[in-house]
Amino acid sequence: QVQLVESGGGLVQPGGSLRLSCAASRTIFNIYLMGWFRQAPGKQRELVASITSDGGTNYAGSVKGRFTISKDNAKNTVYLQMSSLKPEDTAVYYCNADDLDYTYWGQGTQVTVSS
């Protein structure tokens, strides 16, 4: 089992940047897939970015070129660097871990992009 705790959300102006962190309660180097999802009010939860155990990455088309997912296995932490933020990026961002047997979720962190 693994607990995930997100941090780094907040209010930012359009065009600004934020870095989200997801701290895991155990080692992550062998977790099959870790990712960031987001859910805006009235919308379904959607994949933002994911990273495999060997470092392969995948991005939603709406964030490609603006967001970067990375992980630090030594710190058991996954990051989401968000740049050139837009109002439509406003959502609760959730960290996700998939070890093929189970899927784990964090509690979420709010990101609001507004002037």
Helices and strands as residue ranges (DSSP letters): E 4-7, E 10-12, E 18-24, E 33-39, E 46-52, E 57-59, E 67-72, G 73-75, E 77-82, G 87-89, E 91-98, E 103-105, E 109-113
